[in-house]
Amino acid sequence: MSEPHEESGALANQGSTARDHLANERTFLAWVRTSLGVVGLGVVLAKLVAEPELTEIAGLLFIVLGVVGLGYSLTRYRHVTEHLQKGMFPVARVGPWALTAVALLVALVATAMVLR
């Protein structure tokens, strides 16, 4: 178990401490990249496609999905970091299911747009 140094918040690199924390950070950054891509897709749908009514709704849904992804990524990153500092690892249970449900809803709206 690694204790943070008072002044810097740094952890002693014992065992897999550094590897675990760096993997957590890479996962966080992957969530951020994906979420920003989804937000960008929402902006493109809402502003650059010909049918304004339906695409604005779909665009807003994609933007909301991206924002939810960003919020989840930060919450999960902090939660994992706190547990790693205690020598534990929390298993994600609710978050992936909730994000999958929201993503499926957005995908269904996008499918309806394409079929319309």
PyMOL commands that place a pseudoatom at each C-alpha (Angstrom):
pseudoatom trace, name=CA, resn=MET, resi=1, chain=A, elem=C, hetatm=0, pos=[0.000, 0.000, 0.000]
pseudoatom trace, name=CA, resn=SER, resi=2, chain=A, elem=C, hetatm=0, pos=[1.413, 3.401, -0.978]
pseudoatom trace, name=CA, resn=GLU, resi=3, chain=A, elem=C, hetatm=0, pos=[0.901, 6.551, 1.021]
pseudoatom trace, name=CA, resn=PRO, resi=4, chain=A, elem=C, hetatm=0, pos=[0.938, 9.916, -0.810]
pseudoatom trace, name=CA, resn=HIS, resi=5, chain=A, elem=C, hetatm=0, pos=[3.743, 12.343, 0.012]
pseudoatom trace, name=CA, resn=GLU, resi=6, chain=A, elem=C, hetatm=0, pos=[2.261, 15.320, 1.850]
pseudoatom trace, name=CA, resn=GLU, resi=7, chain=A, elem=C, hetatm=0, pos=[3.647, 18.098, -0.331]
pseudoatom trace, name=CA, resn=SER, resi=8, chain=A, elem=C, hetatm=0, pos=[3.237, 16.682, -3.849]
pseudoatom trace, name=CA, resn=GLY, resi=9, chain=A, elem=C, hetatm=0, pos=[0.571, 13.987, -3.720]
pseudoatom trace, name=CA, resn=ALA, resi=10, chain=A, elem=C, hetatm=0, pos=[3.125, 11.602, -5.294]
pseudoatom trace, name=CA, resn=LEU, resi=11, chain=A, elem=C, hetatm=0, pos=[3.014, 7.894, -4.471]
pseudoatom trace, name=CA, resn=ALA, resi=12, chain=A, elem=C, hetatm=0, pos=[5.921, 5.573, -3.835]
pseudoatom trace, name=CA, resn=ASN, resi=13, chain=A, elem=C, hetatm=0, pos=[6.408, 3.282, -6.822]
pseudoatom trace, name=CA, resn=GLN, resi=14, chain=A, elem=C, hetatm=0, pos=[6.084, -0.080, -5.081]
pseudoatom trace, name=CA, resn=GLY, resi=15, chain=A, elem=C, hetatm=0, pos=[5.010, -3.179, -6.974]
pseudoatom trace, name=CA, resn=SER, resi=16, chain=A, elem=C, hetatm=0, pos=[2.543, -2.210, -9.664]
pseudoatom trace, name=CA, resn=THR, resi=17, chain=A, elem=C, hetatm=0, pos=[1.591, 1.207, -8.230]
pseudoatom trace, name=CA, resn=ALA, resi=18, chain=A, elem=C, hetatm=0, pos=[2.859, 3.296, -11.135]
pseudoatom trace, name=CA, resn=ARG, resi=19, chain=A, elem=C, hetatm=0, pos=[1.576, 0.864, -13.765]
pseudoatom trace, name=CA, resn=ASP, resi=20, chain=A, elem=C, hetatm=0, pos=[-1.887, 0.762, -12.179]
pseudoatom trace, name=CA, resn=HIS, resi=21, chain=A, elem=C, hetatm=0, pos=[-2.187, 4.540, -11.905]
pseudoatom trace, name=CA, resn=LEU, resi=22, chain=A, elem=C, hetatm=0, pos=[-0.899, 5.115, -15.428]
pseudoatom trace, name=CA, resn=ALA, resi=23, chain=A, elem=C, hetatm=0, pos=[-3.365, 2.545, -16.797]
pseudoatom trace, name=CA, resn=ASN, resi=24, chain=A, elem=C, hetatm=0, pos=[-6.153, 4.371, -14.958]
pseudoatom trace, name=CA, resn=GLU, resi=25, chain=A, elem=C, hetatm=0, pos=[-5.020, 7.642, -16.515]
pseudoatom trace, name=CA, resn=ARG, resi=26, chain=A, elem=C, hetatm=0, pos=[-4.888, 6.133, -20.027]
pseudoatom trace, name=CA, resn=THR, resi=27, chain=A, elem=C, hetatm=0, pos=[-8.413, 4.792, -19.573]
pseudoatom trace, name=CA, resn=PHE, resi=28, chain=A, elem=C, hetatm=0, pos=[-9.594, 8.223, -18.445]
pseudoatom trace, name=CA, resn=LEU, resi=29, chain=A, elem=C, hetatm=0, pos=[-8.005, 9.877, -21.481]
pseudoatom trace, name=CA, resn=ALA, resi=30, chain=A, elem=C, hetatm=0, pos=[-9.614, 7.309, -23.807]
pseudoatom trace, name=CA, resn=TRP, resi=31, chain=A, elem=C, hetatm=0, pos=[-13.022, 8.162, -22.308]
pseudoatom trace, name=CA, resn=VAL, resi=32, chain=A, elem=C, hetatm=0, pos=[-12.331, 11.871, -22.805]
pseudoatom trace, name=CA, resn=ARG, resi=33, chain=A, elem=C, hetatm=0, pos=[-11.301, 11.393, -26.457]
pseudoatom trace, name=CA, resn=THR, resi=34, chain=A, elem=C, hetatm=0, pos=[-14.362, 9.264, -27.171]
pseudoatom trace, name=CA, resn=SER, resi=35, chain=A, elem=C, hetatm=0, pos=[-16.711, 11.688, -25.416]
pseudoatom trace, name=CA, resn=LEU, resi=36, chain=A, elem=C, hetatm=0, pos=[-15.300, 14.679, -27.287]
pseudoatom trace, name=CA, resn=GLY, resi=37, chain=A, elem=C, hetatm=0, pos=[-15.688, 12.783, -30.562]
pseudoatom trace, name=CA, resn=VAL, resi=38, chain=A, elem=C, hetatm=0, pos=[-19.331, 12.100, -29.728]
pseudoatom trace, name=CA, resn=VAL, resi=39, chain=A, elem=C, hetatm=0, pos=[-19.870, 15.788, -28.872]
pseudoatom trace, name=CA, resn=GLY, resi=40, chain=A, elem=C, hetatm=0, pos=[-18.256, 16.739, -32.195]
pseudoatom trace, name=CA, resn=LEU, resi=41, chain=A, elem=C, hetatm=0, pos=[-20.551, 14.346, -34.041]
pseudoatom trace, name=CA, resn=GLY, resi=42, chain=A, elem=C, hetatm=0, pos=[-23.506, 15.958, -32.298]
pseudoatom trace, name=CA, resn=VAL, resi=43, chain=A, elem=C, hetatm=0, pos=[-22.412, 19.406, -33.436]
pseudoatom trace, name=CA, resn=VAL, resi=44, chain=A, elem=C, hetatm=0, pos=[-21.989, 18.185, -37.010]
pseudoatom trace, name=CA, resn=LEU, resi=45, chain=A, elem=C, hetatm=0, pos=[-25.450, 16.599, -36.969]
pseudoatom trace, name=CA, resn=ALA, resi=46, chain=A, elem=C, hetatm=0, pos=[-27.115, 19.627, -35.428]
pseudoatom trace, name=CA, resn=LYS, resi=47, chain=A, elem=C, hetatm=0, pos=[-25.513, 22.249, -37.665]
pseudoatom trace, name=CA, resn=LEU, resi=48, chain=A, elem=C, hetatm=0, pos=[-24.317, 20.784, -40.945]
pseudoatom trace, name=CA, resn=VAL, resi=49, chain=A, elem=C, hetatm=0, pos=[-27.006, 18.355, -42.111]
pseudoatom trace, name=CA, resn=ALA, resi=50, chain=A, elem=C, hetatm=0, pos=[-29.883, 19.403, -44.360]
pseudoatom trace, name=CA, resn=GLU, resi=51, chain=A, elem=C, hetatm=0, pos=[-32.946, 18.321, -42.297]
pseudoatom trace, name=CA, resn=PRO, resi=52, chain=A, elem=C, hetatm=0, pos=[-32.802, 20.714, -39.343]
pseudoatom trace, name=CA, resn=GLU, resi=53, chain=A, elem=C, hetatm=0, pos=[-35.606, 19.439, -37.077]
pseudoatom trace, name=CA, resn=LEU, resi=54, chain=A, elem=C, hetatm=0, pos=[-34.597, 15.803, -36.758]
pseudoatom trace, name=CA, resn=THR, resi=55, chain=A, elem=C, hetatm=0, pos=[-30.865, 16.393, -36.889]
pseudoatom trace, name=CA, resn=GLU, resi=56, chain=A, elem=C, hetatm=0, pos=[-30.991, 19.025, -34.157]
pseudoatom trace, name=CA, resn=ILE, resi=57, chain=A, elem=C, hetatm=0, pos=[-32.622, 16.499, -31.821]
pseudoatom trace, name=CA, resn=ALA, resi=58, chain=A, elem=C, hetatm=0, pos=[-30.111, 13.795, -32.718]
pseudoatom trace, name=CA, resn=GLY, resi=59, chain=A, elem=C, hetatm=0, pos=[-27.253, 16.289, -32.461]
pseudoatom trace, name=CA, resn=LEU, resi=60, chain=A, elem=C, hetatm=0, pos=[-28.361, 17.344, -28.996]
pseudoatom trace, name=CA, resn=LEU, resi=61, chain=A, elem=C, hetatm=0, pos=[-28.617, 13.706, -27.939]
pseudoatom trace, name=CA, resn=PHE, resi=62, chain=A, elem=C, hetatm=0, pos=[-25.063, 13.047, -29.106]
pseudoatom trace, name=CA, resn=ILE, resi=63, chain=A, elem=C, hetatm=0, pos=[-23.835, 16.149, -27.282]
pseudoatom trace, name=CA, resn=VAL, resi=64, chain=A, elem=C, hetatm=0, pos=[-25.603, 15.017, -24.098]
pseudoatom trace, name=CA, resn=LEU, resi=65, chain=A, elem=C, hetatm=0, pos=[-24.085, 11.532, -24.495]
pseudoatom trace, name=CA, resn=GLY, resi=66, chain=A, elem=C, hetatm=0, pos=[-20.634, 13.098, -24.829]
pseudoatom trace, name=CA, resn=VAL, resi=67, chain=A, elem=C, hetatm=0, pos=[-21.146, 15.259, -21.745]
pseudoatom trace, name=CA, resn=VAL, resi=68, chain=A, elem=C, hetatm=0, pos=[-22.393, 12.249, -19.766]
pseudoatom trace, name=CA, resn=GLY, resi=69, chain=A, elem=C, hetatm=0, pos=[-19.313, 10.324, -20.907]
pseudoatom trace, name=CA, resn=LEU, resi=70, chain=A, elem=C, hetatm=0, pos=[-17.043, 13.145, -19.758]
pseudoatom trace, name=CA, resn=GLY, resi=71, chain=A, elem=C, hetatm=0, pos=[-18.744, 13.276, -16.364]
pseudoatom trace, name=CA, resn=TYR, resi=72, chain=A, elem=C, hetatm=0, pos=[-18.552, 9.508, -15.959]
pseudoatom trace, name=CA, resn=SER, resi=73, chain=A, elem=C, hetatm=0, pos=[-14.896, 9.418, -16.982]
pseudoatom trace, name=CA, resn=LEU, resi=74, chain=A, elem=C, hetatm=0, pos=[-13.863, 11.957, -14.347]
pseudoatom trace, name=CA, resn=THR, resi=75, chain=A, elem=C, hetatm=0, pos=[-15.964, 10.309, -11.630]
pseudoatom trace, name=CA, resn=ARG, resi=76, chain=A, elem=C, hetatm=0, pos=[-14.596, 6.862, -12.464]
pseudoatom trace, name=CA, resn=TYR, resi=77, chain=A, elem=C, hetatm=0, pos=[-10.995, 8.132, -12.662]
pseudoatom trace, name=CA, resn=ARG, resi=78, chain=A, elem=C, hetatm=0, pos=[-11.203, 9.720, -9.207]
pseudoatom trace, name=CA, resn=HIS, resi=79, chain=A, elem=C, hetatm=0, pos=[-12.946, 6.669, -7.729]
pseudoatom trace, name=CA, resn=VAL, resi=80, chain=A, elem=C, hetatm=0, pos=[-10.324, 4.268, -9.101]
pseudoatom trace, name=CA, resn=THR, resi=81, chain=A, elem=C, hetatm=0, pos=[-7.466, 6.546, -8.002]
pseudoatom trace, name=CA, resn=GLU, resi=82, chain=A, elem=C, hetatm=0, pos=[-8.753, 6.664, -4.420]
pseudoatom trace, name=CA, resn=HIS, resi=83, chain=A, elem=C, hetatm=0, pos=[-9.082, 2.877, -4.310]
pseudoatom trace, name=CA, resn=LEU, resi=84, chain=A, elem=C, hetatm=0, pos=[-5.683, 2.261, -5.904]
pseudoatom trace, name=CA, resn=GLN, resi=85, chain=A, elem=C, hetatm=0, pos=[-4.092, 4.406, -3.199]
pseudoatom trace, name=CA, resn=LYS, resi=86, chain=A, elem=C, hetatm=0, pos=[-5.612, 2.035, -0.636]
pseudoatom trace, name=CA, resn=GLY, resi=87, chain=A, elem=C, hetatm=0, pos=[-4.309, -1.014, -2.525]
pseudoatom trace, name=CA, resn=MET, resi=88, chain=A, elem=C, hetatm=0, pos=[-7.739, -1.947, -3.875]
pseudoatom trace, name=CA, resn=PHE, resi=89, chain=A, elem=C, hetatm=0, pos=[-9.468, -1.848, -7.257]
pseudoatom trace, name=CA, resn=PRO, resi=90, chain=A, elem=C, hetatm=0, pos=[-13.188, -1.071, -7.611]
pseudoatom trace, name=CA, resn=VAL, resi=91, chain=A, elem=C, hetatm=0, pos=[-15.098, -3.023, -10.240]
pseudoatom trace, name=CA, resn=ALA, resi=92, chain=A, elem=C, hetatm=0, pos=[-17.338, -0.866, -12.442]
pseudoatom trace, name=CA, resn=ARG, resi=93, chain=A, elem=C, hetatm=0, pos=[-20.891, -2.168, -12.324]
pseudoatom trace, name=CA, resn=VAL, resi=94, chain=A, elem=C, hetatm=0, pos=[-23.539, 0.527, -12.865]
pseudoatom trace, name=CA, resn=GLY, resi=95, chain=A, elem=C, hetatm=0, pos=[-21.614, 3.046, -15.011]
pseudoatom trace, name=CA, resn=PRO, resi=96, chain=A, elem=C, hetatm=0, pos=[-20.979, 0.848, -18.063]
pseudoatom trace, name=CA, resn=TRP, resi=97, chain=A, elem=C, hetatm=0, pos=[-24.601, -0.337, -18.079]
pseudoatom trace, name=CA, resn=ALA, resi=98, chain=A, elem=C, hetatm=0, pos=[-25.965, 3.205, -17.807]
pseudoatom trace, name=CA, resn=LEU, resi=99, chain=A, elem=C, hetatm=0, pos=[-23.687, 4.530, -20.561]
pseudoatom trace, name=CA, resn=THR, resi=100, chain=A, elem=C, hetatm=0, pos=[-24.585, 1.576, -22.777]
pseudoatom trace, name=CA, resn=ALA, resi=101, chain=A, elem=C, hetatm=0, pos=[-28.298, 2.293, -22.284]
pseudoatom trace, name=CA, resn=VAL, resi=102, chain=A, elem=C, hetatm=0, pos=[-27.843, 5.964, -23.194]
pseudoatom trace, name=CA, resn=ALA, resi=103, chain=A, elem=C, hetatm=0, pos=[-25.664, 5.060, -26.199]
pseudoatom trace, name=CA, resn=LEU, resi=104, chain=A, elem=C, hetatm=0, pos=[-28.299, 2.578, -27.405]
pseudoatom trace, name=CA, resn=LEU, resi=105, chain=A, elem=C, hetatm=0, pos=[-30.967, 5.258, -27.137]
pseudoatom trace, name=CA, resn=VAL, resi=106, chain=A, elem=C, hetatm=0, pos=[-28.846, 7.632, -29.196]
pseudoatom trace, name=CA, resn=ALA, resi=107, chain=A, elem=C, hetatm=0, pos=[-28.152, 4.856, -31.739]
pseudoatom trace, name=CA, resn=LEU, resi=108, chain=A, elem=C, hetatm=0, pos=[-31.878, 4.167, -32.068]
pseudoatom trace, name=CA, resn=VAL, resi=109, chain=A, elem=C, hetatm=0, pos=[-32.572, 7.846, -32.728]
pseudoatom trace, name=CA, resn=ALA, resi=110, chain=A, elem=C, hetatm=0, pos=[-29.782, 7.914, -35.315]
pseudoatom trace, name=CA, resn=THR, resi=111, chain=A, elem=C, hetatm=0, pos=[-31.232, 4.778, -36.954]
pseudoatom trace, name=CA, resn=ALA, resi=112, chain=A, elem=C, hetatm=0, pos=[-34.662, 6.402, -37.084]
pseudoatom trace, name=CA, resn=MET, resi=113, chain=A, elem=C, hetatm=0, pos=[-33.085, 9.432, -38.770]
pseudoatom trace, name=CA, resn=VAL, resi=114, chain=A, elem=C, hetatm=0, pos=[-31.402, 7.285, -41.415]
pseudoatom trace, name=CA, resn=LEU, resi=115, chain=A, elem=C, hetatm=0, pos=[-34.563, 5.292, -42.136]
pseudoatom trace, name=CA, resn=ARG, resi=116, chain=A, elem=C, hetatm=0, pos=[-36.775, 8.365, -42.324]
for i in range(1, 116): cmd.bond("trace and resi %d" % i, "trace and resi %d" % (i + 1))
show_as sticks, trace
zoom trace
